[in-house]
């Protein structure tokens, strides 16, 4: 899915998956593979950016704090203002790995990498 048409500010999580993600120059970086919700507060915490590889082989998954993404109606996708080199060095996992979402240190490591302060 290259773009998502939305009206208003709300969208189903199932429609976010597959939405393209661009850098600030408009170059496509990849797409959103999934979103991670806070189990207790229901907030969207992270978008899982999938990029790299070829036909899904060698593809890496990069959890991005949701606050780093801005929806761009013109492009029909999300824009992230993080340089590609910073993204390539970010916490990530491959398709065969399971992220440790049940470990609070895992999320803190992601937030620390991007300089995000947790919302209490």
Kinemage of the C-alpha trace (Angstrom):
@kinemage 1
@onewidth
@group {chain A} dominant
@subgroup {mainchain}
@vectorlist {calphas} color= white
{ca unk a 1} P 0.000 0.000 0.000
{ca unk a 2} L 1.605 3.257 -1.085
{ca unk a 3} L -0.763 5.704 0.532
{ca unk a 4} L -3.778 5.915 2.774
{ca unk a 5} L -6.666 8.292 2.221
{ca unk a 6} L -7.997 9.673 5.468
{ca unk a 7} L -10.518 12.270 6.408
{ca unk a 8} L -10.338 13.636 9.902
{ca unk a 9} L -7.750 12.770 12.511
{ca unk a 10} L -8.628 9.147 13.305
{ca unk a 11} L -7.732 5.930 11.493
{ca unk a 12} L -7.969 2.226 12.259
{ca unk a 13} L -4.647 0.614 13.221
{ca unk a 14} L -5.175 -1.998 10.497
{ca unk a 15} L -5.090 0.776 7.883
{ca unk a 16} L -1.852 2.238 9.262
{ca unk a 17} L 0.021 -1.012 8.575
{ca unk a 18} L 1.483 -0.853 5.087
{ca unk a 19} L 1.457 2.945 4.920
{ca unk a 20} L 4.580 4.411 3.332
{ca unk a 21} L 7.132 6.325 5.399
{ca unk a 22} L 9.212 9.100 3.805
{ca unk a 23} L 12.190 11.185 4.846
{ca unk a 24} L 11.933 14.976 4.843
{ca unk a 25} L 13.187 15.089 1.227
{ca unk a 26} L 10.234 12.944 0.132
{ca unk a 27} L 12.255 9.763 -0.457
{ca unk a 28} L 10.466 6.585 0.565
{ca unk a 29} L 12.230 4.844 3.455
{ca unk a 30} L 9.894 1.901 3.861
{ca unk a 31} L 6.485 1.226 5.316
{ca unk a 32} L 4.816 0.730 8.651
{ca unk a 33} L 4.736 -2.964 9.468
{ca unk a 34} L 2.812 -2.664 12.723
{ca unk a 35} L 2.035 -0.394 15.657
{ca unk a 36} L 2.704 -1.032 19.348
{ca unk a 37} L 0.120 0.043 21.912
{ca unk a 38} L 0.490 0.642 25.617
{ca unk a 39} L -1.290 -2.274 27.263
{ca unk a 40} L -2.598 -0.179 30.134
{ca unk a 41} L -3.065 3.305 28.676
{ca unk a 42} L -4.079 2.342 25.124
{ca unk a 43} L -1.759 4.949 23.560
{ca unk a 44} L 0.157 4.236 20.375
{ca unk a 45} L 3.771 3.991 21.546
{ca unk a 46} L 5.724 2.906 18.460
{ca unk a 47} L 5.389 2.399 14.743
{ca unk a 48} L 7.445 -0.483 13.376
{ca unk a 49} L 9.210 0.786 10.251
{ca unk a 50} L 10.134 -1.977 7.842
{ca unk a 51} L 12.881 -1.239 5.338
{ca unk a 52} L 15.904 -2.701 3.642
{ca unk a 53} L 16.198 -6.085 2.037
{ca unk a 54} L 14.659 -7.296 -1.189
{ca unk a 55} L 11.176 -8.829 -1.462
{ca unk a 56} L 11.054 -9.133 2.313
{ca unk a 57} L 14.408 -10.950 2.543
{ca unk a 58} L 16.895 -9.206 4.798
{ca unk a 59} L 14.278 -6.671 5.809
{ca unk a 60} L 14.832 -5.057 9.201
{ca unk a 61} L 12.218 -3.675 11.580
{ca unk a 62} L 12.873 -0.398 13.377
{ca unk a 63} L 10.606 0.660 16.256
{ca unk a 64} L 10.074 4.425 15.988
{ca unk a 65} L 8.465 6.437 18.771
{ca unk a 66} L 5.066 7.421 17.383
{ca unk a 67} L 5.813 11.079 18.090
{ca unk a 68} L 8.589 11.042 15.460
{ca unk a 69} L 6.045 10.496 12.659
{ca unk a 70} L 3.883 13.179 11.078
{ca unk a 71} L 1.159 12.378 8.571
{ca unk a 72} L 1.554 14.173 5.221
{ca unk a 73} L -1.725 14.296 3.310
{ca unk a 74} L 0.023 15.322 0.103
{ca unk a 75} L 2.176 12.178 0.094
{ca unk a 76} L -0.478 9.966 1.637
{ca unk a 77} L 2.024 8.651 4.162
{ca unk a 78} L 4.096 9.466 7.199
{ca unk a 79} L 7.211 11.645 7.259
{ca unk a 80} L 10.009 11.090 9.737
{ca unk a 81} L 12.604 13.806 10.305
{ca unk a 82} L 15.349 11.374 11.280
{ca unk a 83} L 18.367 11.072 8.965
{ca unk a 84} L 18.737 7.667 7.301
{ca unk a 85} L 22.163 7.159 8.891
{ca unk a 86} L 20.654 7.626 12.348
{ca unk a 87} L 17.880 5.175 11.461
{ca unk a 88} L 20.382 2.578 10.270
{ca unk a 89} L 22.082 2.696 13.685
{ca unk a 90} L 18.813 2.533 15.627
{ca unk a 91} L 17.557 -0.401 17.689
{ca unk a 92} L 16.093 -2.954 15.288
{ca unk a 93} L 15.223 -6.603 14.829
{ca unk a 94} L 14.731 -8.975 11.919
{ca unk a 95} L 11.655 -10.990 11.031
{ca unk a 96} L 12.789 -14.067 12.972
{ca unk a 97} L 13.393 -12.163 16.232
{ca unk a 98} L 10.820 -11.237 18.848
{ca unk a 99} L 11.226 -7.800 20.398
{ca unk a 100} L 11.159 -7.738 24.191
{ca unk a 101} L 8.102 -5.487 24.600
{ca unk a 102} L 7.461 -6.963 28.056
{ca unk a 103} L 10.847 -5.627 29.252
{ca unk a 104} L 10.560 -1.918 30.202
{ca unk a 105} L 14.274 -1.451 29.466
{ca unk a 106} L 13.665 -2.372 25.811
{ca unk a 107} L 11.285 0.565 25.282
{ca unk a 108} L 13.500 2.890 27.312
{ca unk a 109} L 16.447 1.987 25.075
{ca unk a 110} L 14.437 2.978 21.995
{ca unk a 111} L 13.236 6.211 23.594
{ca unk a 112} L 16.770 7.064 24.742
{ca unk a 113} L 18.184 6.466 21.258
{ca unk a 114} L 15.746 8.978 19.743
{ca unk a 115} L 15.996 11.420 22.648
{ca unk a 116} L 12.352 10.944 23.601
{ca unk a 117} L 11.043 11.544 27.091
{ca unk a 118} L 8.412 9.045 28.193
{ca unk a 119} L 4.909 10.413 28.686
{ca unk a 120} L 3.711 9.672 32.207
